[in-house]
């Protein structure tokens, strides 16, 4: 890649997006496409929608968030539908501050940053183009030039809505430079950018004694007072506060509830009326989406204070809990490690999953539903099939605690422990046991964990270890099966022949002797018992398989053993059980003979080529599984 060619191409692209003309030209542009006149809230929603929306099991999944936010599909769906979409349609929700409330490291800041970066990129597209009065410090909507008396006619003609008034600077320029004539007023296209302070503002609280309200609303330029003679002259005022610069886009309030009260008062009229007070001027119009974020404890303290009722009524509070899906938690850790300089360290398969199991277990609440422990609940939440439970049970569990996911171990802690282990031990490959050991060692240093919580967390580490043990044994046993697919298919076909004969009260013809035999009950039960199918439930399970075969046949498809998750698991476990002794002897022998060594090398190669292991962790896995099988 030629870096300077790419930079030149990017600059040329930015130059090609430039547009300048008069207000008359802008009106002609709107007559063809009114989308540039959309509100800030509509622009944010259109940006999200432009990435695509996918319907999954009756729920909407917004692709815009997929690359950065994991495991928060339900929270994001609620956020987009109840706030962004409603606000984009000019419902009263747009007159509220969006407050993201959740535990530390839950993804609140990431979500806001994603919206800001997305809006910057969207403003470079035709659909997201933003036009403003040239030279306006607030990037004023040109439609504010239209006199109030004429607005209904203009709105009808152009199919737009006009809200708000000219800022003091534009009012003065219209009088002094254009003599009140709006037609020749210069208009330009602007690209939203946080770095350039165009349409995106960020306010971060600091010491209330030193922080000035001017950070939000701008300030008097005392160096020009003598020149212009009045503090109410727009030329003697700097319209450079965050509320000024965020006009037409997004205003982020970082840790909003840590702010001094006086900084929040300005939001009262801005949210409800779409304007704010600055200096010695009339109310200044602003069209911006205000997004704030805070943690749960500060929010509880905020709503407990009766003085905050006015502001509280102007908020839409969206809980952003921790992710509760193990598979998604893995993606969070993979993303964070990928952003570091430790990408050269190989992370063994299932290592991040073990950490994710621990994290998710700390966030789940014990259910009152009979027969469901935390491990079963964890599996149901992650979309796994658990015998005896259906989608209705999952929904019941999810609705049992509305605050579930608002506490537990945060992703930062786990990543900190992984980072510590990587640096201290100078590892070239990190396995599940390395990570779980690092997490365990760090619990003593975790200041916010009580003694009781520590005991619970140690138990969760043990559960994560047991889960890894099962995965490790399955991985090695599967690798030991020579031509596994063929063996599984043969066993599967044999099982199907037998259950078909059983359900149809018929016999099986032996392919070698041609004699008719009764269905092999021992074979069928040896497979079904692998997944806990009881004697009473065997008939129902066998009939279910035949129904599934029939459904596939009607669609012209061949039913394979891996088309039914529980049957696949049963077939695999049966094969593994038959191989257990061979695996045990081969992996645990300290001085393997030539035949055993050949088998170990074949298995190791299969683990490396097909399952993502490196030579180091493949050998570690074989030794570890050998010790497990000998216990």
C-alpha positions in Angstrom: 0.0 0.0 0.0 1.3 3.4 -1.0 0.4 5.5 2.1 0.8 8.9 0.4 -1.3 7.9 -2.6 -4.0 6.7 -0.2 -3.8 10.0 1.8 -4.0 12.0 -1.5 -7.0 10.0 -2.6 -8.8 10.6 0.7 -8.1 14.4 0.5 -9.4 14.4 -3.1 -12.5 12.6 -2.0 -13.0 15.2 0.8 -12.5 18.0 -1.7 -15.1 16.5 -4.1 -17.7 16.6 -1.3 -17.3 20.3 -0.9 -20.3 22.3 -2.1 -21.0 26.0 -1.9 -23.8 28.2 -3.2 -26.5 30.6 -2.2 -29.6 30.0 -0.2 -31.5 30.0 -3.5 -29.3 27.1 -4.7 -29.9 25.3 -1.5 -33.7 25.6 -1.9 -33.4 24.1 -5.4 -31.4 21.3 -4.0 -34.1 20.6 -1.3 -36.8 20.6 -4.0 -35.1 17.5 -5.5 -34.3 15.8 -2.2 -35.5 17.1 1.2 -33.3 14.7 3.2 -30.6 17.4 4.1 -33.2 19.2 6.1 -33.7 16.2 8.5 -33.3 16.8 12.2 -30.2 15.6 14.1 -32.2 12.7 15.7 -33.4 11.6 12.2 -29.9 11.8 10.9 -28.6 9.4 13.6 -31.4 6.9 13.0 -30.9 7.1 9.2 -27.2 6.4 9.8 -28.0 3.3 11.9 -30.6 2.1 9.3 -28.2 2.6 6.4 -26.0 -0.3 7.7 -29.0 -2.7 7.5 -31.5 -4.3 9.8 -31.8 -8.1 10.2 -34.9 -9.9 11.7 -33.9 -12.8 13.9 -36.5 -14.8 15.9 -38.9 -11.8 15.9 -36.2 -9.4 17.1 -34.4 -6.7 15.1 -30.6 -6.8 14.9 -28.9 -3.6 13.8 -25.7 -4.3 11.9 -24.3 -0.9 12.6 -23.4 -2.1 16.2 -22.2 -5.6 15.3 -18.4 -5.0 14.9 -18.0 -3.3 18.3 -20.9 -4.2 20.6 -21.4 -7.8 21.6 -24.2 -9.5 23.5 -26.4 -6.4 23.9 -28.9 -7.1 21.1 -32.0 -6.7 23.3 -30.7 -3.5 24.9 -29.8 -2.0 21.5 -33.1 -3.0 20.0 -34.9 -1.2 22.8 -32.6 1.8 22.5 -33.1 2.1 18.7 -36.8 1.5 18.7 -37.9 3.4 21.8 -35.5 6.4 21.4 -33.7 6.8 18.1 -36.6 5.7 15.8 -39.3 7.6 17.8 -37.2 10.7 18.0 -36.4 10.5 14.3 -40.2 10.7 13.7 -40.4 13.9 15.7 -42.3 12.3 18.6 -41.9 13.9 22.0 -39.1 11.5 22.9 -36.6 13.8 21.0 -37.2 16.4 23.7 -35.5 14.1 26.2 -31.9 13.5 27.2 -30.9 9.9 26.5 -29.2 8.6 29.6 -27.3 5.3 29.3 -27.1 3.8 32.7 -25.1 0.7 33.6 -22.1 -0.9 35.3 -18.5 0.1 34.5 -17.0 -1.3 31.3 -20.4 -2.3 30.1 -20.1 -0.7 26.7 -21.8 2.7 27.3 -18.8 4.8 26.2 -18.1 2.5 23.3 -21.7 2.8 22.1 -21.6 6.6 22.1 -18.2 6.7 20.4 -19.6 4.4 17.8 -22.5 6.7 17.1 -20.2 9.7 16.9 -17.8 8.0 14.4 -20.8 6.7 12.4 -22.3 10.1 12.1 -19.0 11.6 10.9 -18.8 8.9 8.2 -22.5 9.3 7.3 -22.1 13.0 6.8 -19.8 12.2 3.9 -22.5 10.3 2.1 -25.3 11.8 -0.2 -28.0 10.6 2.2 -26.3 12.2 5.3 -25.2 15.5 3.7 -25.4 18.5 6.1 -25.6 22.1 4.8 -25.0 25.2 6.9 -24.9 29.0 6.5 -21.3 29.8 5.6 -19.2 31.3 8.5 -21.8 30.4 11.2 -20.0 29.3 14.4 -23.0 27.0 15.0 -23.3 25.6 11.5 -26.8 27.0 11.3 -29.6 25.3 9.3 -30.1 27.6 6.3 -33.9 27.1 6.5 -33.8 29.3 9.6 -33.5 32.2 7.2 -37.1 31.8 6.1 -39.3 34.3 7.9 -41.8 32.7 10.4 -44.8 34.0 8.4 -43.7 32.2 5.2 -42.7 29.0 6.8 -46.0 27.1 6.4 -45.9 27.7 2.6 -42.3 26.7 2.3 -42.8 23.6 4.4 -45.6 22.5 2.2 -43.8 23.3 -1.0 -40.5 21.5 -0.1 -42.0 18.8 2.2 -39.8 19.8 5.1 -40.3 21.1 8.7 -38.6 24.3 9.9 -37.9 24.7 13.6 -35.7 27.3 15.3 -34.3 30.8 14.8 -31.2 32.3 13.5 -28.3 32.5 15.9 -27.2 36.1 16.9 -24.2 36.0 14.5 -26.3 35.1 11.5 -29.0 37.6 12.4 -26.3 40.4 12.4 -24.7 39.1 9.1 -28.1 39.0 7.4 -28.7 42.7 8.4 -25.2 44.1 7.8 -23.9 42.1 4.9 -27.0 41.1 3.0 -29.3 44.0 3.8 -32.0 41.6 5.0 -32.1 39.7 1.6 -32.0 36.0 2.3 -31.6 34.8 -1.4 -27.9 35.5 -1.8 -26.8 34.3 1.7 -23.9 31.9 1.3 -24.5 28.2 2.1 -21.9 25.4 2.2 -21.8 21.7 2.9 -20.1 20.8 6.2 -18.7 17.5 7.2 -19.4 16.5 10.8 -16.3 15.9 12.8 -15.5 15.8 16.5 -11.9 16.8 16.0 -12.9 19.9 14.0 -15.8 20.5 16.5 -18.4 20.5 13.7 -21.7 18.9 14.8 -20.2 16.7 17.5 -19.5 18.0 21.0 -18.2 16.2 24.1 -18.4 17.6 27.7 -16.5 16.0 30.5 -16.9 17.1 34.1 -13.9 18.4 36.1 -13.4 20.4 39.2 -16.6 22.5 39.6 -14.6 25.3 41.2 -12.5 25.7 38.1 -14.8 24.6 35.3 -16.8 27.4 33.7 -20.2 27.4 32.2 -18.6 28.9 29.2 -17.4 25.4 28.3 -21.0 24.7 27.4 -22.4 28.0 26.1 -19.4 30.0 24.9 -18.0 33.2 26.5 -17.4 37.0 26.0 -14.3 37.9 24.0 -13.0 40.7 26.2 -10.4 41.7 23.7 -13.1 42.9 21.3 -15.3 44.8 23.9 -13.5 48.1 23.2 -13.9 47.6 19.5 -17.6 46.7 19.4 -18.6 48.6 22.6 -21.1 46.1 24.0 -21.2 42.6 25.6 -24.5 41.9 23.7 -22.8 42.4 20.3 -22.5 39.0 18.7 -19.0 39.9 17.4 -17.8 40.3 20.9 -18.9 36.8 21.9 -17.3 33.4 21.2 -20.0 30.9 20.3 -17.6 28.0 20.9 -19.1 26.1 23.8 -19.9 22.4 23.4 -23.6 23.1 23.0 -22.9 25.6 20.2 -20.5 23.3 18.3 -22.7 20.2 18.7 -25.6 21.8 16.8 -26.9 19.6 13.9 -25.4 16.5 15.5 -24.6 14.8 18.8 -23.7 16.2 22.2 -22.1 13.7 24.6 -22.2 14.3 28.3 -19.5 12.1 29.9 -20.4 10.9 33.4 -23.3 13.4 33.4 -24.4 13.1 37.0 -20.9 14.0 38.2 -21.5 17.5 36.8 -22.2 20.4 39.1 -25.9 21.4 39.0 -25.4 24.7 37.2 -24.1 22.8 34.1 -27.3 20.8 34.0 -29.7 23.7 34.2 -29.0 24.7 30.6 -30.3 21.4 29.5 -33.8 22.1 30.8 -34.9 24.4 28.0 -32.6 22.8 25.4 -34.3 19.5 25.7 -37.9 20.7 26.0 -37.8 23.9 23.8 -34.8 23.2 21.6 -32.9 26.3 22.8 -30.5 27.5 25.5 -29.4 30.8 27.1 -26.0 32.2 26.4 -24.6 35.6 27.4 -26.8 38.7 26.9 -28.7 37.2 23.9 -32.1 35.9 23.3 -32.6 32.1 23.5 -30.4 30.4 21.0 -31.9 27.5 18.9 -30.0 24.2 18.8 -30.9 20.9 17.1 -28.8 18.2 18.7 -29.2 14.8 20.3 -28.0 14.8 23.9 -26.5 11.5 25.0 -25.2 11.1 28.6 -24.0 8.1 30.5 -23.5 7.2 34.2 -23.3 4.3 36.5 -26.2 2.9 38.6 -25.1 4.1 42.0 -24.8 7.7 40.8 -28.2 7.5 39.1 -29.9 6.2 42.3 -28.4 9.1 44.3 -29.6 11.5 41.5 -33.2 10.4 41.5 -33.3 10.3 45.3 -32.7 14.1 45.3 -36.0 15.9 44.9 -34.3 19.0 43.5 -33.5 17.0 40.3 -37.1 16.2 39.5 -37.3 18.7 36.6 -34.3 17.3 34.9 -35.2 13.7 35.7 -38.6 14.2 33.9 -36.7 15.2 30.8 -34.6 12.0 30.7 -35.1 8.7 28.9 -33.1 6.2 30.9 -31.8 3.1 29.0 -30.2 0.4 31.1 -27.0 -1.0 29.4 -26.2 -4.2 31.3 -23.3 -6.5 31.0 -23.4 -9.1 28.3 -24.9 -12.5 29.5 -23.9 -14.7 26.5 -20.7 -16.7 26.8 -20.1 -16.7 23.0 -20.4 -12.9 22.8 -18.2 -12.4 25.8 -15.4 -14.4 24.0 -15.7 -11.8 21.1 -15.2 -8.9 23.6 -12.0 -10.4 24.9 -10.8 -11.3 21.4 -11.5 -7.7 20.3 -9.6 -6.2 23.2 -6.6 -8.5 22.8 -6.6 -7.7 19.1 -6.3 -4.0 19.8 -3.1 -4.6 21.9 0.5 -5.2 21.0 0.1 -8.8 22.2 -1.5 -10.1 19.0 1.6 -12.3 18.4 0.7 -14.4 21.5 -1.4 -17.5 20.5 -4.5 -17.9 22.5 -5.5 -21.6 22.7 -9.0 -22.6 21.6 -11.5 -22.5 24.5 -9.1 -20.3 26.6 -11.3 -17.2 26.2 -14.4 -19.3 26.5 -13.3 -20.4 30.0 -12.8 -16.8 31.0 -16.2 -15.9 29.5 -17.9 -18.7 31.4 -16.5 -17.3 34.7 -17.5 -13.7 33.9 -21.1 -14.6 32.8 -21.7 -16.8 35.9 -20.8 -13.8 38.2 -23.4 -11.7 36.4 -26.3 -14.2 36.5 -28.8 -14.3 39.3 -30.1 -17.6 40.9 -33.5 -18.4 39.5 -36.5 -19.6 41.4 -37.4 -21.9 38.5 -37.1 -25.5 39.7 -34.4 -27.6 38.2 -32.4 -24.7 36.6 -29.0 -24.0 38.1 -26.7 -21.2 36.9 -24.9 -23.5 34.4 -28.1 -24.5 32.7 -29.3 -20.9 32.7 -26.0 -19.8 31.2 -26.4 -22.3 28.4 -30.0 -21.3 27.7 -29.0 -17.7 27.5 -26.3 -18.5 25.0 -28.8 -20.3 22.7 -27.8 -23.8 23.6 -30.4 -26.6 23.8 -31.0 -27.9 27.3 -33.1 -31.0 27.6 -36.6 -30.3 29.0 -36.5 -26.6 28.4 -38.0 -24.5 25.6 -38.1 -20.9 24.4 -40.9 -20.1 26.8 -38.7 -21.1 29.7 -35.9 -18.9 28.4 -38.3 -15.9 28.2 -39.5 -16.6 31.7 -35.9 -16.6 33.0 -35.1 -13.4 31.2 -38.1 -11.7 32.6 -37.5 -12.9 36.2 -34.9 -10.2 37.0 -35.1 -6.9 35.1 -31.8 -5.8 36.7 -29.9 -9.0 35.8 -26.5 -8.1 34.3 -26.1 -4.9 36.2 -23.5 -6.4 38.5 -20.7 -9.0 38.4 -17.1 -9.1 37.0 -16.5 -6.5 34.3 -14.5 -7.3 31.1 -11.7 -4.9 32.1 -10.8 -7.1 35.1 -10.5 -10.2 33.0 -8.5 -8.4 30.3 -6.2 -6.9 33.0 -5.6 -10.4 34.4 -4.9 -11.8 30.9 -2.5 -8.9 30.2 -0.7 -9.4 33.5 -0.2 -13.1 32.9 1.0 -12.4 29.3 3.6 -9.9 30.5 4.8 -11.6 33.7 5.2 -15.1 32.3 6.3 -14.1 28.8 4.1 -16.7 27.2 4.1 -17.5 23.5 0.8 -19.4 23.9 -1.8 -18.9 26.5 -4.3 -21.7 27.5 -7.5 -21.8 29.5 -5.7 -22.9 32.7 -3.2 -20.0 32.4 -6.2 -17.5 32.2 -8.2 -19.1 35.0 -5.1 -19.1 37.2 -4.5 -15.4 36.5 -8.2 -14.6 37.3 -8.0 -16.5 40.6 -4.7 -14.8 41.6 -6.2 -11.4 41.0 -9.3 -11.8 43.2 -7.2 -11.0 46.3 -6.2 -7.7 44.8 -9.8 -6.8 43.7 -10.7 -4.0 46.1 -14.5 -4.1 45.5 -15.0 -7.8 46.1 -16.2 -8.9 49.5 -15.1 -12.1 51.3 -18.5 -13.8 50.4 -18.2 -12.7 46.8 -14.7 -14.1 46.6 -15.9 -17.5 47.7 -18.6 -17.4 45.1 -16.2 -16.4 42.4 -13.7 -19.2 43.3 -16.6 -21.6 42.9 -17.3 -20.1 39.4 -13.7 -20.6 38.5 -14.0 -24.3 39.5 -17.1 -24.5 37.3 -15.3 -22.9 34.4 -12.5 -25.4 34.9 -14.9 -28.3 34.8 -16.5 -27.0 31.6 -13.0 -26.7 30.0 -12.2 -30.2 31.1 -15.2 -31.6 29.2 -14.3 -29.5 26.1 -10.7 -30.7 26.3 -11.6 -34.3 26.5 -14.1 -34.0 23.7 -11.6 -32.2 21.5 -8.9 -34.8 22.0 -11.3 -37.8 21.7 -12.7 -36.3 18.5 -9.2 -35.9 17.1 -8.4 -39.5 17.9 -11.3 -40.8 15.8 -9.8 -41.7 12.4 -12.1 -40.6 9.6 -14.6 -39.3 12.2 -17.3 -38.3 9.7 -17.4 -41.7 8.1 -17.6 -43.5 11.6 -20.3 -41.1 12.7 -22.3 -41.6 9.5 -22.1 -45.4 9.7 -23.3 -45.3 13.4 -26.0 -42.8 12.5 -27.4 -44.9 9.6 -27.4 -48.0 11.8 -29.3 -46.1 14.5 -31.9 -44.8 12.0 -32.5 -48.3 10.6 -33.2 -49.6 14.1 -35.5 -46.7 15.3 -37.5 -47.0 12.0 -38.0 -50.7 12.6 -38.9 -50.0 16.3 -41.5 -47.3 15.5 -43.0 -49.3 12.6 -43.1 -52.6 14.6 -41.0 -54.2 11.8 -37.8 -56.2 11.5 -34.3 -55.4 10.2 -32.7 -57.4 7.4 -29.1 -58.3 8.0 -27.1 -57.2 5.0 -24.7 -60.2 5.3 -26.9 -63.2 6.3 -30.2 -61.7 4.8 -32.0 -62.9 7.9 -34.7 -60.7 9.7 -33.7 -59.5 13.1 -35.5 -57.5 15.9 -34.3 -53.9 16.3 -31.1 -53.7 18.3 -32.4 -52.2 21.6 -28.9 -52.3 23.2 -27.4 -50.2 20.3 -30.2 -47.7 20.4 -30.1 -47.3 24.2 -26.2 -47.1 24.2 -26.5 -44.0 22.0 -29.6 -42.4 23.7 -28.1 -42.8 27.2 -25.2 -40.6 26.2 -27.5 -37.5 26.3 -29.7 -38.7 29.2 -32.7 -40.0 27.3 -34.7 -42.1 29.9 -36.4 -45.4 29.2 -39.8 -43.6 29.4 -38.7 -40.9 26.9 -37.0 -43.1 24.3 -40.1 -43.7 22.2 -40.8 -39.9 22.0 -37.2 -39.2 21.1 -37.2 -41.8 18.3 -40.5 -40.6 16.9 -39.1 -37.0 16.9 -36.1 -38.1 14.8 -38.4 -39.8 12.3 -40.6 -36.7 12.0 -37.5 -34.6 11.4 -36.4 -37.0 8.6 -39.9 -36.8 7.0 -39.8 -33.0 7.1 -36.4 -32.9 5.4 -37.6 -35.5 2.8 -40.6 -33.3 1.9 -38.2 -30.5 1.1 -36.0 -32.7 -1.0 -33.1 -32.7 1.5 -31.2 -35.6 3.0 -31.2 -35.7 6.8 -27.7 -35.9 8.2 -26.6 -36.7 11.8 -25.5 -33.2 12.5 -28.9 -31.7 11.5 -30.2 -32.6 15.0 -28.0 -31.1 17.8 -28.9 -33.7 20.5 -28.6 -36.6 18.1 -25.2 -35.3 16.9 -24.0 -35.0 20.5 -25.2 -38.6 21.3 -23.4 -40.0 18.2 -20.2 -38.2 19.1 -20.3 -39.3 22.8 -20.9 -42.9 21.8 -17.9 -42.9 19.5 -15.8 -41.2 22.2 -16.9 -43.7 24.9 -15.8 -46.5 22.6 -12.4 -44.8 22.1 -11.8 -43.7 25.7 -9.4 -46.5 26.7 -7.3 -46.0 23.5 -7.0 -42.2 24.2 -6.2 -42.9 27.9 -3.3 -45.2 27.2 -1.9 -43.2 24.3 -1.9 -39.7 26.0 -0.7 -40.8 29.4 2.2 -43.1 28.4 5.5 -41.4 29.4 7.6 -43.5 26.9 5.2 -44.3 24.0 6.1 -47.0 21.5 6.3 -46.4 17.8 2.7 -47.0 17.2 1.5 -44.8 20.0 4.0 -42.0 19.0 2.6 -42.1 15.4 -0.9 -41.8 16.8 0.0 -38.9 19.0 1.7 -37.1 16.1 -1.4 -37.7 13.9 -3.7 -36.4 16.6 -1.5 -33.4 17.3 -1.4 -32.6 13.6 -5.2 -32.8 13.4 -5.5 -30.4 16.4 -3.2 -27.9 14.7 -4.7 -28.2 11.2 -8.4 -28.4 12.0 -9.0 -27.0 15.4 -6.7 -23.9 15.7 -4.1 -25.2 18.1 -0.4 -24.4 17.9 2.3 -27.1 18.6 2.7 -25.9 22.2 -0.9 -25.9 23.2 -1.7 -29.1 21.3 1.0 -31.0 23.3 -0.2 -29.3 26.5 -3.8 -30.4 25.8 -2.8 -34.0 25.1 -0.8 -34.2 28.4 -3.7 -32.6 30.3 -6.4 -34.8 28.9 -4.2 -37.9 29.7 -4.0 -36.8 33.3 -7.8 -36.2 33.4 -8.6 -39.7 32.0 -6.2 -41.3 34.6 -7.9 -39.8 37.6 
